[in-house]
Amino acid sequence: DEPYFVRYKCYKIAVCILCFISACAAIVSTIDGIGDSIAKMCQSVDVVCALFFLNEHMARITSAGVNNSLWPMLRLDIFVIVDLLAWAPTLLMILLSLPYNASVILIIASFRLVKFDRYMNGFLVIRKVIKTSAGILAVGAWTTICCLIICSAMMYYAERGNPDPNIRKYYKSVPDAMWLTLLNLSGEAPLCDYSTAGKIIVSFLSIFAVPVLAVPIGAIEAAFTLAMEEINQHENPIEVETETSSLEYRLVRSPLET
């Protein structure tokens, strides 16, 4: 069971705003030479967000009961862990009188951004998309890896003796060649002064990149649409049932009724 206030739209908007402000303050705090006043303001923003999320976490524990709140934590429920990390590190730093660490605060702000997914179901959609299109993604990944290894070796032998040192330095070994070969597989061509053999290989990669990327993207798009339809049906079962009944009536009514 969740607290009653989490169902209000204004509360969800407030969580979104606080998560966004917390992330912005954490990013600003990593800038060198921002001044003590701005650094203290960023720290104050982080403390305010921590207190807000502490109250929310306590309300969730009170509403669900202690036993029901501990069990999700023991089985590593992602949202329970995120709820804890949204406030605990900041308040521990204050209680232990530890110095303000911008890197730690930035990590905490990143966890706070995940909290809003409780209302957006982003991870649920992604999980459904990956599960639905796992076969096509696996085939595409295997094809890409094979092509990357083979073409990286070919580019290494073709360009290791290139007279241009700016080209040659990227192909000192097969692992070095993999980075630019991967860029070529994505359709990019940051370098152009290749040898004849290198130009042929890069041209093949540029053409081959289109189907390699297009097939998984199409599968992901179809799986994403299916996942959103399932979520909408789950959230609005009455509307879906009404539409289905209306459709069945139109299909079975007699010609005289028309």
BALOBA-1460 file (C-alpha; in Angstrom, 3 decimals):
// residues 258
<rec num="1" residu="d" x="0.000" y="0.000" z="0.000"/>
<rec num="2" residu="e" x="1.196" y="3.485" z="-0.858"/>
<rec num="3" residu="p" x="0.446" y="6.764" z="0.932"/>
<rec num="4" residu="y" x="-2.654" y="8.515" z="-0.357"/>
<rec num="5" residu="f" x="-0.775" y="11.645" z="-1.459"/>
<rec num="6" residu="v" x="1.318" y="9.840" z="-4.088"/>
<rec num="7" residu="r" x="-1.805" y="9.512" z="-6.245"/>
<rec num="8" residu="y" x="-2.135" y="13.276" z="-6.644"/>
<rec num="9" residu="k" x="-0.840" y="14.774" z="-9.857"/>
<rec num="10" residu="c" x="0.587" y="17.795" z="-8.046"/>
<rec num="11" residu="y" x="2.756" y="15.500" z="-5.915"/>
<rec num="12" residu="k" x="4.140" y="13.762" z="-8.974"/>
<rec num="13" residu="i" x="4.958" y="17.130" z="-10.523"/>
<rec num="14" residu="a" x="6.677" y="18.204" z="-7.289"/>
<rec num="15" residu="v" x="8.830" y="15.049" z="-7.304"/>
<rec num="16" residu="c" x="9.785" y="15.677" z="-10.911"/>
<rec num="17" residu="i" x="10.754" y="19.293" z="-10.187"/>
<rec num="18" residu="l" x="12.781" y="18.376" z="-7.093"/>
<rec num="19" residu="c" x="14.640" y="15.620" z="-8.935"/>
<rec num="20" residu="f" x="15.431" y="17.995" z="-11.785"/>
<rec num="21" residu="i" x="16.584" y="20.804" z="-9.472"/>
<rec num="22" residu="s" x="18.686" y="18.355" z="-7.465"/>
<rec num="23" residu="a" x="20.393" y="17.107" z="-10.616"/>
<rec num="24" residu="c" x="21.064" y="20.649" z="-11.852"/>
<rec num="25" residu="a" x="22.513" y="21.677" z="-8.485"/>
<rec num="26" residu="a" x="24.744" y="18.599" z="-8.425"/>
<rec num="27" residu="i" x="26.026" y="19.342" z="-11.935"/>
<rec num="28" residu="v" x="26.730" y="22.982" z="-11.069"/>
<rec num="29" residu="s" x="28.582" y="21.949" z="-7.902"/>
<rec num="30" residu="t" x="31.203" y="20.088" z="-9.956"/>
<rec num="31" residu="i" x="32.326" y="23.289" z="-11.740"/>
<rec num="32" residu="d" x="35.677" y="24.606" z="-10.523"/>
<rec num="33" residu="g" x="35.718" y="28.126" z="-9.136"/>
<rec num="34" residu="i" x="31.954" y="28.593" z="-8.769"/>
<rec num="35" residu="g" x="32.352" y="30.423" z="-5.468"/>
<rec num="36" residu="d" x="31.416" y="29.584" z="-1.909"/>
<rec num="37" residu="s" x="27.955" y="31.163" z="-2.108"/>
<rec num="38" residu="i" x="26.859" y="29.048" z="-5.082"/>
<rec num="39" residu="a" x="28.418" y="25.925" z="-3.565"/>
<rec num="40" residu="k" x="26.494" y="26.480" z="-0.320"/>
<rec num="41" residu="m" x="23.293" y="27.058" z="-2.289"/>
<rec num="42" residu="c" x="23.786" y="23.761" z="-4.128"/>
<rec num="43" residu="q" x="24.394" y="22.027" z="-0.809"/>
<rec num="44" residu="s" x="21.246" y="23.599" z="0.656"/>
<rec num="45" residu="v" x="19.208" y="22.381" z="-2.318"/>
<rec num="46" residu="d" x="20.542" y="18.886" z="-1.768"/>
<rec num="47" residu="v" x="19.647" y="18.970" z="1.933"/>
<rec num="48" residu="v" x="16.102" y="20.185" z="1.206"/>
<rec num="49" residu="c" x="15.605" y="17.383" z="-1.344"/>
<rec num="50" residu="a" x="17.003" y="14.836" z="1.111"/>
<rec num="51" residu="l" x="14.557" y="15.942" z="3.832"/>
<rec num="52" residu="f" x="11.640" y="15.816" z="1.390"/>
<rec num="53" residu="f" x="12.490" y="12.290" z="0.250"/>
<rec num="54" residu="l" x="13.122" y="11.205" z="3.860"/>
<rec num="55" residu="n" x="9.566" y="12.209" z="4.787"/>
<rec num="56" residu="e" x="8.240" y="10.430" z="1.697"/>
<rec num="57" residu="h" x="10.166" y="7.258" z="2.558"/>
<rec num="58" residu="m" x="8.906" y="7.284" z="6.155"/>
<rec num="59" residu="a" x="5.344" y="7.764" z="4.880"/>
<rec num="60" residu="r" x="5.737" y="4.761" z="2.579"/>
<rec num="61" residu="i" x="7.065" y="2.610" z="5.423"/>
<rec num="62" residu="t" x="4.229" y="3.705" z="7.714"/>
<rec num="63" residu="s" x="1.597" y="3.074" z="5.052"/>
<rec num="64" residu="a" x="2.912" y="-0.360" z="4.046"/>
<rec num="65" residu="g" x="3.933" y="-1.518" z="7.505"/>
<rec num="66" residu="v" x="7.427" y="-2.389" z="8.689"/>
<rec num="67" residu="n" x="7.305" y="-6.044" z="7.618"/>
<rec num="68" residu="n" x="6.004" y="-5.224" z="4.131"/>
<rec num="69" residu="s" x="8.666" y="-2.518" z="3.755"/>
<rec num="70" residu="l" x="11.608" y="-4.695" z="4.804"/>
<rec num="71" residu="w" x="10.796" y="-7.583" z="2.470"/>
<rec num="72" residu="p" x="11.251" y="-5.603" z="-0.797"/>
<rec num="73" residu="m" x="14.580" y="-4.327" z="0.552"/>
<rec num="74" residu="l" x="15.736" y="-7.863" z="1.356"/>
<rec num="75" residu="r" x="14.900" y="-8.997" z="-2.173"/>
<rec num="76" residu="l" x="16.654" y="-5.895" z="-3.594"/>
<rec num="77" residu="d" x="13.604" y="-4.109" z="-4.961"/>
<rec num="78" residu="i" x="15.000" y="-1.275" z="-7.074"/>
<rec num="79" residu="f" x="12.567" y="1.410" z="-5.945"/>
<rec num="80" residu="v" x="13.060" y="0.662" z="-2.236"/>
<rec num="81" residu="i" x="16.831" y="0.975" z="-2.662"/>
<rec num="82" residu="v" x="16.429" y="4.201" z="-4.634"/>
<rec num="83" residu="d" x="14.105" y="5.618" z="-1.956"/>
<rec num="84" residu="l" x="16.794" y="4.933" z="0.637"/>
<rec num="85" residu="l" x="19.687" y="6.319" z="-1.415"/>
<rec num="86" residu="a" x="17.719" y="9.480" z="-2.226"/>
<rec num="87" residu="w" x="18.193" y="10.817" z="1.316"/>
<rec num="88" residu="a" x="20.464" y="8.610" z="3.455"/>
<rec num="89" residu="p" x="23.920" y="9.568" z="2.058"/>
<rec num="90" residu="t" x="23.269" y="13.315" z="2.359"/>
<rec num="91" residu="l" x="22.022" y="13.143" z="5.946"/>
<rec num="92" residu="l" x="24.839" y="10.773" z="6.922"/>
<rec num="93" residu="m" x="27.362" y="13.277" z="5.586"/>
<rec num="94" residu="i" x="25.758" y="15.974" z="7.751"/>
<rec num="95" residu="l" x="25.510" y="13.820" z="10.885"/>
<rec num="96" residu="l" x="29.101" y="12.606" z="10.559"/>
<rec num="97" residu="s" x="30.331" y="16.129" z="9.721"/>
<rec num="98" residu="l" x="31.914" y="14.953" z="6.496"/>
<rec num="99" residu="p" x="33.058" y="17.556" z="3.933"/>
<rec num="100" residu="y" x="30.729" y="18.364" z="1.042"/>
<rec num="101" residu="n" x="31.682" y="16.041" z="-1.827"/>
<rec num="102" residu="a" x="30.307" y="17.150" z="-5.196"/>
<rec num="103" residu="s" x="30.944" y="13.751" z="-6.804"/>
<rec num="104" residu="v" x="28.965" y="11.916" z="-4.126"/>
<rec num="105" residu="i" x="26.109" y="14.414" z="-4.384"/>
<rec num="106" residu="l" x="26.018" y="13.970" z="-8.153"/>
<rec num="107" residu="i" x="25.651" y="10.202" z="-7.734"/>
<rec num="108" residu="i" x="22.847" y="10.745" z="-5.198"/>
<rec num="109" residu="a" x="21.071" y="13.102" z="-7.614"/>
<rec num="110" residu="s" x="21.300" y="10.430" z="-10.301"/>
<rec num="111" residu="f" x="19.485" y="7.980" z="-8.033"/>
<rec num="112" residu="r" x="16.824" y="10.602" z="-7.347"/>
<rec num="113" residu="l" x="16.107" y="10.869" z="-11.065"/>
<rec num="114" residu="v" x="15.251" y="7.161" z="-11.025"/>
<rec num="115" residu="k" x="12.512" y="7.853" z="-8.456"/>
<rec num="116" residu="f" x="10.344" y="9.537" z="-11.053"/>
<rec num="117" residu="d" x="10.282" y="6.326" z="-13.063"/>
<rec num="118" residu="r" x="7.900" y="4.988" z="-10.401"/>
<rec num="119" residu="y" x="5.213" y="7.073" z="-12.117"/>
<rec num="120" residu="m" x="6.481" y="6.918" z="-15.716"/>
<rec num="121" residu="n" x="7.040" y="3.118" z="-15.981"/>
<rec num="122" residu="g" x="10.082" y="3.719" z="-18.165"/>
<rec num="123" residu="f" x="12.040" y="0.711" z="-16.915"/>
<rec num="124" residu="l" x="8.959" y="-1.483" z="-17.286"/>
<rec num="125" residu="v" x="8.597" y="-0.464" z="-20.931"/>
<rec num="126" residu="i" x="12.301" y="-1.005" z="-21.619"/>
<rec num="127" residu="r" x="12.194" y="-4.446" z="-20.001"/>
<rec num="128" residu="k" x="9.178" y="-5.435" z="-22.101"/>
<rec num="129" residu="v" x="10.845" y="-4.112" z="-25.269"/>
<rec num="130" residu="i" x="14.072" y="-6.042" z="-24.641"/>
<rec num="131" residu="k" x="12.170" y="-9.222" z="-23.784"/>
<rec num="132" residu="t" x="9.965" y="-9.006" z="-26.875"/>
<rec num="133" residu="s" x="12.770" y="-8.242" z="-29.346"/>
<rec num="134" residu="a" x="15.523" y="-10.255" z="-27.634"/>
<rec num="135" residu="g" x="15.940" y="-12.663" z="-30.566"/>
<rec num="136" residu="i" x="16.381" y="-9.983" z="-33.222"/>
<rec num="137" residu="l" x="18.660" y="-7.939" z="-30.962"/>
<rec num="138" residu="a" x="20.837" y="-10.993" z="-30.312"/>
<rec num="139" residu="v" x="21.181" y="-11.709" z="-34.033"/>
<rec num="140" residu="g" x="21.977" y="-8.064" z="-34.745"/>
<rec num="141" residu="a" x="24.542" y="-7.907" z="-31.948"/>
<rec num="142" residu="w" x="26.248" y="-11.106" z="-33.115"/>
<rec num="143" residu="t" x="26.377" y="-9.864" z="-36.712"/>
<rec num="144" residu="t" x="27.801" y="-6.518" z="-35.596"/>
<rec num="145" residu="i" x="30.490" y="-8.130" z="-33.436"/>
<rec num="146" residu="c" x="31.582" y="-10.481" z="-36.215"/>
<rec num="147" residu="c" x="31.694" y="-7.660" z="-38.748"/>
<rec num="148" residu="l" x="33.549" y="-5.415" z="-36.293"/>
<rec num="149" residu="i" x="36.289" y="-7.973" z="-35.624"/>
<rec num="150" residu="i" x="36.755" y="-8.953" z="-39.273"/>
<rec num="151" residu="c" x="36.710" y="-5.405" z="-40.646"/>
<rec num="152" residu="s" x="38.974" y="-4.117" z="-37.860"/>
<rec num="153" residu="a" x="41.574" y="-6.715" z="-38.823"/>
<rec num="154" residu="m" x="41.215" y="-5.785" z="-42.503"/>
<rec num="155" residu="m" x="41.568" y="-2.065" z="-41.742"/>
<rec num="156" residu="y" x="44.622" y="-2.778" z="-39.603"/>
<rec num="157" residu="y" x="46.400" y="-4.534" z="-42.480"/>
<rec num="158" residu="a" x="45.217" y="-1.911" z="-44.980"/>
<rec num="159" residu="e" x="46.148" y="1.228" z="-43.011"/>
<rec num="160" residu="r" x="49.046" y="0.317" z="-40.727"/>
<rec num="161" residu="g" x="51.433" y="1.510" z="-43.413"/>
<rec num="162" residu="n" x="49.481" y="4.619" z="-44.427"/>
<rec num="163" residu="p" x="51.894" y="7.492" z="-45.209"/>
<rec num="164" residu="d" x="49.681" y="9.940" z="-43.290"/>
<rec num="165" residu="p" x="50.642" y="9.718" z="-39.586"/>
<rec num="166" residu="n" x="47.216" y="11.080" z="-38.559"/>
<rec num="167" residu="i" x="45.618" y="8.023" z="-40.175"/>
<rec num="168" residu="r" x="48.316" y="5.524" z="-39.221"/>
<rec num="169" residu="k" x="48.095" y="6.265" z="-35.485"/>
<rec num="170" residu="y" x="44.516" y="4.913" z="-35.339"/>
<rec num="171" residu="y" x="45.529" y="1.558" z="-36.820"/>
<rec num="172" residu="k" x="48.582" y="0.556" z="-34.774"/>
<rec num="173" residu="s" x="46.806" y="-2.651" z="-33.759"/>
<rec num="174" residu="v" x="43.496" y="-4.422" z="-34.251"/>
<rec num="175" residu="p" x="42.099" y="-3.178" z="-30.903"/>
<rec num="176" residu="d" x="43.052" y="0.394" z="-31.889"/>
<rec num="177" residu="a" x="41.314" y="-0.069" z="-35.232"/>
<rec num="178" residu="m" x="38.089" y="-1.233" z="-33.582"/>
<rec num="179" residu="w" x="37.115" y="2.257" z="-32.397"/>
<rec num="180" residu="l" x="37.046" y="3.885" z="-35.841"/>
<rec num="181" residu="t" x="35.634" y="0.731" z="-37.395"/>
<rec num="182" residu="l" x="32.765" y="0.889" z="-34.917"/>
<rec num="183" residu="l" x="32.153" y="4.511" z="-35.945"/>
<rec num="184" residu="n" x="32.109" y="3.417" z="-39.590"/>
<rec num="185" residu="l" x="29.569" y="0.718" z="-38.705"/>
<rec num="186" residu="s" x="27.307" y="3.408" z="-37.243"/>
<rec num="187" residu="g" x="27.400" y="5.284" z="-40.546"/>
<rec num="188" residu="e" x="30.040" y="7.842" z="-39.552"/>
<rec num="189" residu="a" x="33.285" y="8.484" z="-41.474"/>
<rec num="190" residu="p" x="35.496" y="10.812" z="-39.388"/>
<rec num="191" residu="l" x="38.568" y="10.092" z="-41.544"/>
<rec num="192" residu="c" x="38.866" y="10.122" z="-45.324"/>
<rec num="193" residu="d" x="42.540" y="9.919" z="-46.371"/>
<rec num="194" residu="y" x="42.571" y="6.140" z="-46.598"/>
<rec num="195" residu="s" x="44.441" y="3.940" z="-48.966"/>
<rec num="196" residu="t" x="42.573" y="2.325" z="-51.849"/>
<rec num="197" residu="a" x="41.975" y="-0.860" z="-49.863"/>
<rec num="198" residu="g" x="40.846" y="1.157" z="-46.859"/>
<rec num="199" residu="k" x="38.373" y="3.152" z="-48.955"/>
<rec num="200" residu="i" x="36.848" y="-0.039" z="-50.289"/>
<rec num="201" residu="i" x="36.453" y="-1.480" z="-46.779"/>
<rec num="202" residu="v" x="34.988" y="1.755" z="-45.371"/>
<rec num="203" residu="s" x="32.577" y="1.989" z="-48.306"/>
<rec num="204" residu="f" x="31.399" y="-1.541" z="-47.591"/>
<rec num="205" residu="l" x="30.962" y="-0.682" z="-43.915"/>
<rec num="206" residu="s" x="28.948" y="2.444" z="-44.713"/>
<rec num="207" residu="i" x="26.562" y="0.464" z="-46.937"/>
<rec num="208" residu="f" x="26.393" y="-2.486" z="-44.549"/>
<rec num="209" residu="a" x="25.645" y="-0.189" z="-41.604"/>
<rec num="210" residu="v" x="22.194" y="0.697" z="-42.944"/>
<rec num="211" residu="p" x="20.583" y="-2.778" z="-42.636"/>
<rec num="212" residu="v" x="22.552" y="-3.576" z="-39.472"/>
<rec num="213" residu="l" x="21.010" y="-0.580" z="-37.710"/>
<rec num="214" residu="a" x="17.637" y="-0.502" z="-39.473"/>
<rec num="215" residu="v" x="16.511" y="-4.048" z="-38.598"/>
<rec num="216" residu="p" x="16.991" y="-3.792" z="-34.791"/>
<rec num="217" residu="i" x="15.538" y="-0.267" z="-34.748"/>
<rec num="218" residu="g" x="12.409" y="-1.493" z="-36.536"/>
<rec num="219" residu="a" x="12.069" y="-4.408" z="-34.110"/>
<rec num="220" residu="i" x="12.494" y="-2.106" z="-31.113"/>
<rec num="221" residu="e" x="9.880" y="0.304" z="-32.479"/>
<rec num="222" residu="a" x="7.337" y="-2.508" z="-32.939"/>
<rec num="223" residu="a" x="8.073" y="-3.916" z="-29.465"/>
<rec num="224" residu="f" x="7.809" y="-0.447" z="-27.934"/>
<rec num="225" residu="t" x="4.373" y="0.101" z="-29.499"/>
<rec num="226" residu="l" x="3.181" y="-3.291" z="-28.244"/>
<rec num="227" residu="a" x="4.472" y="-2.594" z="-24.729"/>
<rec num="228" residu="m" x="2.713" y="0.773" z="-24.568"/>
<rec num="229" residu="e" x="-0.553" y="-0.813" z="-25.721"/>
<rec num="230" residu="e" x="-0.303" y="-3.433" z="-22.967"/>
<rec num="231" residu="i" x="0.364" y="-0.771" z="-20.331"/>
<rec num="232" residu="n" x="-2.556" y="1.368" z="-21.545"/>
<rec num="233" residu="q" x="-4.875" y="-1.638" z="-21.440"/>
<rec num="234" residu="h" x="-3.730" y="-2.419" z="-17.911"/>
<rec num="235" residu="e" x="-4.231" y="1.168" z="-16.716"/>
<rec num="236" residu="n" x="-7.608" y="1.705" z="-18.467"/>
<rec num="237" residu="p" x="-9.370" y="-1.692" z="-18.445"/>
<rec num="238" residu="i" x="-12.878" y="-0.151" z="-18.381"/>
<rec num="239" residu="e" x="-12.281" y="1.906" z="-21.520"/>
<rec num="240" residu="v" x="-10.742" y="-1.070" z="-23.303"/>
<rec num="241" residu="e" x="-13.671" y="-3.316" z="-22.299"/>
<rec num="242" residu="t" x="-16.165" y="-0.685" z="-23.499"/>
<rec num="243" residu="e" x="-14.448" y="-0.354" z="-26.850"/>
<rec num="244" residu="t" x="-14.323" y="-4.160" z="-27.217"/>
<rec num="245" residu="s" x="-18.024" y="-4.537" z="-26.389"/>
<rec num="246" residu="s" x="-18.922" y="-1.791" z="-28.858"/>
<rec num="247" residu="l" x="-16.896" y="-3.492" z="-31.558"/>
<rec num="248" residu="e" x="-18.526" y="-6.873" z="-30.854"/>
<rec num="249" residu="y" x="-21.984" y="-5.275" z="-31.046"/>
<rec num="250" residu="r" x="-21.212" y="-3.745" z="-34.428"/>
<rec num="251" residu="l" x="-19.995" y="-7.115" z="-35.695"/>
<rec num="252" residu="v" x="-22.983" y="-9.199" z="-34.531"/>
<rec num="253" residu="r" x="-25.927" y="-6.827" z="-35.033"/>
<rec num="254" residu="s" x="-28.363" y="-7.821" z="-37.745"/>
<rec num="255" residu="p" x="-28.601" y="-6.117" z="-41.156"/>
<rec num="256" residu="l" x="-32.132" y="-4.854" z="-40.258"/>
<rec num="257" residu="e" x="-30.624" y="-2.729" z="-37.447"/>
<rec num="258" residu="t" x="-28.515" y="-0.930" z="-40.005"/>
